[in-house]
């Protein structure tokens, strides 16, 4: 850079620095106080999240480290606001700010329709969301011992869900929202087809 350009560049840098310094960027605490907006676009391929044992997590406020710290703790803890916990593509839990809904420890439950086009929120709420197997999400998760912050895993106190670990893995690896999914063998395909037929039969019986 020649001297003439440098003569104008330095004052410009100072002006820009002063302008940036005057902009009050929101702190993490302020972000955690703002309402968390959740729309269809909030949800994407489950495998784009961070895997913890058999489930996936994320944080809508950027505090993934805080979410992972609790998820990986052997003694439990309280998940930070913005935490997302997901076991299968069609069901999600999102943690809102403290006291947003004390009855559910600030967790909101979501039932999704997922396809190659993306996600559609089928139902959302706190104590009244029923999944496609006929189970009330909150009624299941409230059984978790206090230290686990409503998160169900083996040994947490919740009743077992009607899906095997193998089926859960198949559902995760065949999320239609993902750009690429592994090929399934005939046995895996048959198991998913059987599950689909069971869900169809349950939907018909509930009408």
C-alpha positions in Angstrom: 0.0 0.0 0.0 1.5 3.4 -0.9 1.6 6.3 1.4 -1.3 8.1 -0.2 -3.6 5.2 0.4 -2.3 4.6 3.9 -3.0 8.3 4.7 -6.7 7.7 4.1 -6.9 4.1 5.3 -5.9 4.8 8.9 -8.6 7.4 9.7 -11.2 5.1 8.0 -10.1 2.2 10.2 -10.5 4.4 13.3 -14.0 5.5 12.3 -15.1 2.0 11.6 -13.6 0.8 14.9 -15.5 3.6 16.8 -18.7 2.7 15.0 -18.4 -1.0 15.9 -17.5 -0.2 19.5 -20.7 1.8 19.8 -22.9 -1.1 18.7 -24.1 -3.0 21.8 -24.0 -6.7 20.8 -26.3 -8.9 22.9 -24.6 -10.9 25.6 -25.2 -14.6 26.1 -27.4 -13.8 29.1 -29.5 -11.4 27.0 -29.9 -14.0 24.3 -31.1 -16.4 26.9 -33.7 -14.0 28.1 -35.2 -13.4 24.6 -38.1 -15.7 23.6 -36.9 -18.6 21.5 -38.6 -18.6 18.1 -39.3 -22.1 16.8 -40.7 -22.6 13.3 -40.7 -25.4 10.7 -37.3 -24.2 9.5 -35.8 -24.7 13.0 -35.6 -28.5 12.3 -33.3 -30.2 9.9 -31.5 -33.5 9.4 -31.2 -35.2 12.8 -27.6 -36.3 12.0 -26.5 -32.7 11.5 -26.8 -32.4 15.3 -24.2 -33.7 17.8 -24.6 -37.3 18.8 -24.5 -38.3 22.5 -24.8 -42.0 22.9 -28.1 -42.9 21.2 -29.6 -39.4 20.9 -28.7 -36.1 19.3 -28.4 -32.6 20.8 -28.0 -29.0 19.6 -28.5 -25.5 21.1 -30.5 -22.8 19.3 -28.7 -20.0 21.2 -25.2 -21.2 20.4 -24.5 -22.7 23.8 -23.8 -26.2 22.5 -20.9 -26.7 25.0 -23.4 -26.1 27.9 -25.8 -28.6 26.4 -23.1 -31.2 25.9 -21.8 -30.7 29.4 -25.2 -31.8 30.9 -25.8 -34.5 28.3 -22.5 -36.1 29.0 -22.7 -35.8 32.8 -22.9 -39.0 34.7 -24.8 -37.2 37.5 -27.2 -35.1 35.5 -27.9 -31.4 35.5 -30.1 -28.7 34.1 -29.9 -28.1 30.4 -29.3 -24.5 29.3 -32.0 -22.5 27.4 -31.9 -23.3 23.7 -31.1 -27.0 24.2 -32.5 -29.3 21.6 -32.8 -33.1 22.4 -33.9 -35.5 19.7 -34.1 -39.3 19.6 -36.0 -39.8 16.3 -36.6 -37.5 13.4 -40.3 -36.9 14.2 -40.0 -35.9 17.9 -38.1 -33.1 19.5 -37.7 -31.4 22.9 -36.6 -27.8 23.1 -35.6 -26.0 26.4 -37.0 -22.5 26.8 -35.9 -19.8 29.3 -36.2 -20.3 33.0 -39.8 -20.2 34.3 -41.2 -20.2 30.7 -43.2 -23.3 31.8 -42.3 -24.6 35.3 -44.6 -27.6 34.9 -42.4 -29.1 32.2 -39.1 -27.6 33.6 -39.3 -25.2 30.5 -39.2 -28.0 27.9 -41.5 -27.8 25.0 -42.4 -31.0 23.0 -42.8 -31.1 19.2 -44.3 -33.8 16.9 -43.1 -33.3 13.3 -43.9 -34.5 9.9 -40.6 -34.9 8.0 -40.0 -35.4 4.3 -37.4 -34.6 1.6 -39.0 -31.1 1.5 -38.2 -30.4 5.2 -40.1 -30.4 8.5 -43.7 -29.4 9.4 -44.7 -29.0 13.0 -47.6 -31.3 13.5 -48.2 -30.5 17.1 -46.3 -28.6 19.8 -47.0 -27.9 23.5 -46.1 -28.7 27.0 -48.3 -31.3 28.7 -50.7 -32.3 25.9 -48.5 -33.5 23.0 -49.2 -37.1 22.1 -46.8 -39.0 19.8 -47.8 -41.3 17.0 -47.6 -44.3 19.3 -50.3 -42.8 21.5 -48.0 -41.8 24.3 -48.1 -38.5 26.0 -44.6 -37.0 25.8 -44.7 -35.2 29.1 -46.3 -38.2 30.9 -43.3 -40.2 29.8 -40.6 -37.7 30.5 -41.9 -36.6 33.9 -41.0 -40.0 35.2 -37.3 -39.2 34.9 -35.5 -38.7 38.2 -35.1 -35.0 39.1 -31.3 -34.9 38.3 -32.0 -35.8 34.7 -34.1 -32.7 33.8 -36.9 -34.8 32.1 -34.5 -36.6 29.8 -35.2 -40.3 29.5 -32.5 -42.9 29.1 -32.0 -46.3 30.6 -31.8 -46.0 34.3 -33.3 -42.5 34.4 -36.7 -43.8 35.7 -38.8 -43.6 32.6 -40.8 -46.5 31.2 -39.2 -48.2 28.2 -40.4 -46.9 24.8 -42.0 -49.4 22.3 -39.0 -49.2 19.9 -35.8 -51.3 20.0 -32.4 -49.6 19.7 -32.1 -51.2 16.3 -35.3 -49.5 15.1 -34.2 -46.2 16.6 -30.9 -46.4 14.7 -32.7 -47.2 11.5 -35.0 -44.2 11.9 -32.0 -41.9 12.5 -30.1 -43.1 9.5 -33.1 -42.8 7.2 -34.2 -39.3 8.0 -35.5 -38.0 4.7 -34.3 -34.5 5.4 -30.6 -35.6 5.2 -28.7 -35.1 2.0 -27.6 -38.7 1.9 -28.6 -41.8 3.7 -26.9 -45.2 3.8 -28.4 -48.1 1.8 -30.5 -50.5 3.8 -30.4 -54.3 3.5 -33.6 -56.3 3.0 -34.0 -57.1 6.7 -33.8 -53.4 7.6 -36.3 -52.5 5.0 -38.7 -55.1 6.2 -38.5 -53.8 9.8 -39.2 -50.2 8.7 -42.1 -51.4 6.6 -43.5 -53.3 9.5 -43.2 -50.2 11.7 -44.9 -48.1 9.0 -47.8 -50.5 8.8 -48.2 -50.5 12.6 -48.4 -46.7 12.6 -51.0 -46.7 9.8 -53.1 -49.2 11.7 -52.9 -47.2 14.9 -53.9 -44.0 13.0 -56.9 -45.8 11.5 -57.9 -47.2 14.9 -57.7 -43.7 16.6 -60.1 -42.2 14.0 
